[in-house]
Amino acid sequence: MFDLVIVGAGIAGQTAAIYAARKRMDFVLLAKEVGGQFLESGEVLNYPGILKTTGVEFKLLMDKQLEFNEVNVTEGKEVKKIGKIEDGFRVYCDSDTYDAKTVIIASGARPRGLNVPGEKEFARKGVTYCSICDGPLFSGMDVVVVGGGNSALEAVDFIKDIAQKIYLLNNGKEFNAHEYLIERVLSYKNVEILLEADTKEVLGDKFVTGLVYEKNSILHSLEVQGVIIEIGRVPNTGFLEGFLELDEHNHVVVDCQTRASVEGVFAAGDCASGHEYQYVTSAGQGCMALLKAARYLANKKL
């Protein structure tokens, strides 16, 4: 039986693992994929101690730190459920199980979909949720970015010199993003802003050819070859239903010490309640969760 199982290898899970390694804990870090938001983020300008970087560059730094601390990620492991057993927990993957005295949930979140006709049909055929991953595919093309938060404006900023024309479509009256991002995006000559515009359908043949939106009860269409959807995230917590208390948005409910509703289980990062999707928040919670898990184990030995 391990001291600890960490579920997820984004910044929260990796931070917890680094601290666990330095405490010489017997633990395992399980992940379907390594990286989390590192794989999707553009510029990172607000992480303390790092003046300016990107998600990809940040991931490379974390890879080196994991290697330095001799942390091995057990990759390709999708956790299906977690159950209580005597003196701990059993974590169920597709074909393996892992027993541990404590668990840290750092399973992150995934992009929220529009749920409109054509979205699923043209996924990876012009519809994407990751401008960093797929932005270069739209070189010289017309694209629409759907969303009004930081991630949507960061997507526009990333592809401004790649795409020919960018439509930024937001169903709200204003943007909910950092002021510097709003000012920057508004200054780009190849960006057209469409506010109070509700996406209704993605059009296409073999690939995306357009998008239909509604404004003032009137339907409009855009001829575009790419649709980048950036409207928020959904926590990866389906495997926890019936085991832990989840909030109205399915985040793991935690207290100020990252403790979940079951004693011995902790949660950190984008999957945890708090709804502040920031690297520094996730790293801090990952650290807190590990320290509290270690304290929990020490108290059980007394």
C-alpha positions in Angstrom: 0.0 0.0 0.0 1.4 3.4 -1.0 1.4 6.3 1.3 -0.2 8.4 -1.4 -1.8 8.2 -4.9 -1.8 11.5 -6.9 -4.4 11.6 -9.7 -3.4 14.0 -12.5 -0.1 15.4 -13.7 -0.8 19.1 -14.5 0.9 21.7 -12.4 -1.1 20.8 -9.2 -0.3 17.1 -9.4 3.3 17.7 -10.4 3.8 20.2 -7.5 2.4 17.7 -5.1 4.7 15.0 -6.5 7.8 17.1 -6.2 7.0 17.8 -2.5 6.2 14.1 -2.0 9.5 13.1 -3.5 11.4 15.5 -1.3 9.7 14.1 1.8 10.7 10.6 0.6 7.1 9.4 0.6 6.1 6.2 -1.1 3.7 7.5 -3.7 2.6 7.0 -7.3 1.6 9.8 -9.8 -1.1 8.6 -12.2 -2.1 10.5 -15.3 -3.9 9.8 -18.6 -1.6 12.5 -20.1 1.2 14.7 -18.7 0.9 18.4 -18.8 -2.6 19.6 -18.2 -3.0 23.3 -19.0 0.7 23.5 -20.0 -0.3 22.0 -23.3 -2.9 24.7 -24.0 -1.6 27.9 -22.6 -0.1 30.8 -24.6 1.9 33.5 -22.8 2.3 33.2 -19.0 3.1 36.7 -17.6 1.9 36.4 -14.0 3.7 33.5 -12.4 5.9 34.8 -9.5 9.6 34.6 -10.2 9.2 34.0 -14.0 9.0 37.2 -15.9 7.6 35.8 -19.1 7.2 32.3 -20.5 4.7 30.1 -22.4 2.8 27.0 -21.4 5.2 24.8 -23.5 8.3 26.4 -22.0 6.9 26.1 -18.5 6.2 22.4 -19.0 9.8 21.9 -20.1 11.0 23.5 -16.8 8.6 21.3 -14.8 9.8 18.2 -16.7 13.4 19.0 -15.6 12.3 19.5 -12.0 10.4 16.2 -12.0 13.6 14.5 -13.4 15.8 16.2 -10.8 13.6 15.0 -8.0 13.4 11.5 -9.5 9.6 11.7 -10.0 8.2 9.1 -12.4 4.8 9.6 -14.0 2.7 6.5 -14.5 1.2 7.8 -17.8 -1.7 6.4 -19.8 -3.7 5.6 -16.6 -7.2 6.9 -16.6 -8.8 6.6 -13.2 -12.3 5.2 -13.4 -13.3 5.3 -9.7 -12.0 5.5 -6.2 -13.3 3.4 -3.2 -12.7 3.2 0.5 -10.9 0.1 1.8 -9.6 -0.8 5.2 -6.9 1.7 6.2 -7.1 3.6 3.0 -8.4 3.8 -0.6 -8.4 1.8 -3.8 -7.9 3.7 -7.1 -9.3 1.8 -10.1 -7.8 2.3 -13.6 -8.7 0.3 -16.7 -6.8 -2.8 -15.8 -4.9 -1.9 -12.6 -5.7 -0.9 -9.1 -3.6 1.1 -6.6 -4.0 1.1 -2.9 -3.0 4.0 -0.8 -3.5 5.6 2.7 -4.2 9.0 1.2 -5.3 10.4 -2.2 -4.8 13.8 -3.8 -7.1 14.6 -6.7 -5.5 16.9 -9.3 -7.4 15.7 -12.3 -7.8 19.2 -13.8 -10.5 20.3 -16.3 -11.4 20.0 -20.0 -12.7 22.5 -22.5 -16.5 23.4 -22.3 -18.3 22.8 -25.6 -20.9 24.9 -27.3 -23.3 22.0 -27.9 -24.4 23.3 -31.2 -25.0 21.4 -34.5 -21.8 20.8 -36.4 -19.5 21.1 -33.4 -18.8 17.4 -32.9 -19.0 16.6 -36.6 -16.2 19.0 -37.4 -14.0 18.5 -34.3 -10.4 18.3 -35.5 -11.7 19.3 -39.0 -11.5 23.0 -38.3 -13.1 23.0 -34.8 -10.6 23.2 -32.0 -10.4 24.0 -28.3 -6.7 24.7 -28.3 -5.2 27.6 -30.2 -1.7 26.7 -29.1 -2.0 23.2 -30.5 -3.9 23.9 -33.7 -3.4 27.6 -34.4 -0.6 27.1 -37.0 -3.0 25.0 -39.1 -5.0 28.2 -39.8 -2.2 30.0 -41.6 -3.6 32.6 -44.0 -7.2 31.6 -43.2 -10.2 33.3 -41.7 -11.2 32.0 -38.3 -13.6 32.8 -35.5 -12.7 32.6 -31.8 -15.7 32.0 -29.6 -15.5 33.4 -26.0 -15.1 36.5 -23.9 -12.6 35.5 -21.2 -8.9 35.4 -20.8 -8.5 32.2 -22.8 -10.4 33.5 -25.8 -8.4 36.7 -25.9 -5.2 34.8 -25.5 -6.2 32.7 -28.4 -6.7 35.8 -30.6 -3.3 37.1 -29.4 -1.6 33.8 -30.3 -3.0 33.5 -33.9 -3.0 37.2 -34.8 0.0 36.8 -37.0 -1.1 33.3 -38.3 -4.7 33.8 -39.4 -5.7 36.3 -42.1 -8.9 37.5 -40.4 -10.1 36.8 -36.9 -13.7 37.3 -35.7 -14.0 37.4 -31.9 -17.5 36.3 -31.0 -18.8 36.9 -27.5 -22.3 36.3 -26.3 -21.9 38.9 -23.6 -22.0 42.7 -23.7 -18.4 43.0 -22.6 -15.3 40.9 -22.1 -14.4 39.2 -18.8 -10.6 39.3 -19.2 -7.5 41.2 -18.1 -7.5 44.8 -19.2 -4.1 44.5 -20.8 -5.4 41.6 -23.0 -8.5 43.6 -24.0 -6.5 46.6 -24.9 -4.0 44.5 -26.9 -6.7 42.6 -28.9 -8.7 45.8 -29.6 -5.6 47.2 -31.3 -5.2 44.4 -33.9 -6.4 45.5 -37.3 -7.3 42.0 -38.5 -9.7 41.4 -35.6 -13.4 42.1 -35.7 -15.4 42.1 -32.5 -18.9 40.7 -32.4 -20.6 41.2 -29.0 -24.0 39.8 -27.8 -23.6 37.2 -30.5 -24.8 33.7 -29.8 -23.3 30.8 -31.8 -26.0 28.6 -33.4 -24.2 26.2 -35.8 -20.9 25.2 -37.3 -21.1 24.8 -41.0 -18.9 22.6 -43.2 -18.4 19.9 -45.8 -15.4 17.8 -45.2 -14.0 20.7 -43.1 -15.4 23.8 -41.5 -16.7 26.4 -44.0 -18.6 28.8 -41.7 -20.4 29.6 -38.5 -24.0 30.8 -37.9 -24.6 33.2 -35.0 -27.7 35.1 -33.7 -27.6 38.8 -32.8 -30.7 40.8 -32.0 -32.9 37.8 -33.0 -31.4 37.8 -36.5 -29.2 35.0 -37.9 -25.9 35.9 -39.5 -23.2 33.7 -41.1 -19.5 34.0 -41.3 -17.3 32.3 -43.9 -14.4 30.9 -41.9 -12.2 27.9 -42.1 -11.5 27.6 -38.4 -13.6 27.7 -35.2 -11.6 28.1 -31.9 -13.9 27.5 -28.9 -12.7 29.1 -25.6 -15.7 29.3 -23.3 -14.5 27.9 -20.0 -13.7 24.5 -18.6 -15.5 21.4 -17.1 -13.7 19.7 -14.2 -12.7 16.1 -14.7 -14.5 14.7 -11.8 -17.0 12.2 -13.2 -15.2 9.3 -11.6 -15.7 10.9 -8.2 -19.5 11.0 -8.2 -20.9 9.2 -5.2 -17.5 9.2 -3.5 -16.8 12.8 -2.8 -19.0 15.9 -2.4 -19.1 18.0 -5.6 -20.3 21.6 -6.0 -23.0 22.7 -8.4 -20.4 22.9 -11.2 -19.0 19.4 -10.3 -15.8 20.7 -8.7 -14.5 18.8 -5.7 -15.6 20.7 -2.6 -12.6 21.4 -0.4 -11.9 23.5 2.7 -9.1 26.0 3.1 -6.7 23.2 3.8 -7.6 21.4 0.5 -9.4 18.6 2.4 -12.3 16.9 0.5 -15.4 15.5 2.1 -13.8 12.1 2.8 -11.1 12.1 5.4 -7.7 11.3 3.8 -8.6 12.7 0.4 -7.4 16.1 -0.8 -8.0 18.0 -4.0 -6.0 20.7 -5.8 -6.0 22.7 -9.0 -8.7 23.2 -11.6 -10.8 20.3 -10.4 -11.2 21.8 -6.9 -13.8 24.3 -5.8 -12.6 27.9 -6.0 -13.0 28.3 -9.8 -9.8 30.4 -10.2 -7.9 28.8 -13.1 -4.4 30.1 -12.5 -1.1 28.3 -12.5 0.0 29.9 -9.2 -3.3 28.8 -7.5 -2.9 25.3 -8.7 0.7 25.1 -7.7 -0.1 26.5 -4.2 -3.0 24.1 -3.7 -0.8 21.1 -4.9 1.8 22.1 -2.3 -0.9 22.5 0.4 -2.6 19.2 -0.4 0.7 17.3 -0.1 1.7 18.9 3.1 -1.7 18.2 4.6 -1.7 14.7 3.4 1.7 14.2 5.0 0.4 15.7 8.2 -2.6 13.4 8.1 -0.3 10.4 7.8 1.9 11.5 10.6 -1.1 12.1 12.9 -2.4 8.6 12.2 0.9 7.1 13.4 0.7 8.9 16.8 
